[in-house]
Amino acid sequence: KAGVTQTPRYLIKTRGQQVTLSCSPISGHRSVSWYQQTPGQGLQFLFEYFSETQRNKGNFPGRFSGRQFSNSRSEMNVSTLELGDSALYLCASSLLTGNGETQYFGPGTRLLVL
Amino acid sequence: EDKVVQSPLSLVVHEGDTVTLNCSYEVTNFRSLLWYKQEKKAPTFLFMLTSSGIEKKSGRLSSILDKKELFSILNITATQTGDSAIYLCAVEAIQGAQKLVFGQGTRLTINP
């Protein structure tokens, strides 16, 4: 079974630009969560989608948004990029969103904002 | 606010040693605790713990949860250089904005 895939793997943008990251979950998984990982803050939860609906949201500004499609693929968008948005963005999928599921992480997209 | 604290933050040992990594948490409506290993890329799942006192074991790795004292430990016996990684502890709450609350991680280095 193929794992979680994320594209692109690396990205360089400049301040003020916007970026869209993509995540394809493991086949059959319906929940997709996004995380930001930085050396200073560690792994922080951005949001979670299940069946095309955002179910949970972390403490990030409105510049961070996402969506999920009917095939469970998800995209994350960051508008008006800031230097502090440089990070590894990880997507994780799980089969359900109920009790006891585990999340499987993709390889991440490393974003550098100049 | 939900919080997960791991200790130590960094650990350097020799191959063959046994290590114990700690994770304590304060979470409202606890659902499960998970351990991940992160090498150069994405975290890979190790264990999920939901019940107190039941040890989960996979090869040289084992983990146990104490829901009364709100902590978990991850043990690695007969360490190998391939065990060098960041070990992340995460807690999942039933409610709240956070899907998984992660600790800072423990950077484990195994020297030959």
Chai-1 contact restraints between the chains, C-beta under 6 A:
chainA,res_idxA,chainB,res_idxB,connection_type,confidence,min_distance_angstrom,max_distance_angstrom,comment,restraint_id
A,S33,B,K99,contact,1.0,0.0,6.0,A-B,restraint_1
A,G42,B,F102,contact,1.0,0.0,6.0,A-B,restraint_2
A,G42,B,Q104,contact,1.0,0.0,6.0,A-B,restraint_3
A,L43,B,F102,contact,1.0,0.0,6.0,A-B,restraint_4
A,F45,B,Q98,contact,1.0,0.0,6.0,A-B,restraint_5
A,F45,B,K99,contact,1.0,0.0,6.0,A-B,restraint_6
A,E48,B,K99,contact,1.0,0.0,6.0,A-B,restraint_7
A,N56,B,A97,contact,1.0,0.0,6.0,A-B,restraint_8
A,N56,B,K99,contact,1.0,0.0,6.0,A-B,restraint_9
A,K57,B,A97,contact,1.0,0.0,6.0,A-B,restraint_10
A,G58,B,A97,contact,1.0,0.0,6.0,A-B,restraint_11
A,L90,B,A42,contact,1.0,0.0,6.0,A-B,restraint_12
A,T102,B,F45,contact,1.0,0.0,6.0,A-B,restraint_13
A,T102,B,M48,contact,1.0,0.0,6.0,A-B,restraint_14
A,F105,B,A42,contact,1.0,0.0,6.0,A-B,restraint_15
A,F105,B,P43,contact,1.0,0.0,6.0,A-B,restraint_16
A,G106,B,A42,contact,1.0,0.0,6.0,A-B,restraint_17
A,P107,B,K41,contact,1.0,0.0,6.0,A-B,restraint_18
A,P107,B,A42,contact,1.0,0.0,6.0,A-B,restraint_19
A,G108,B,A42,contact,1.0,0.0,6.0,A-B,restraint_20
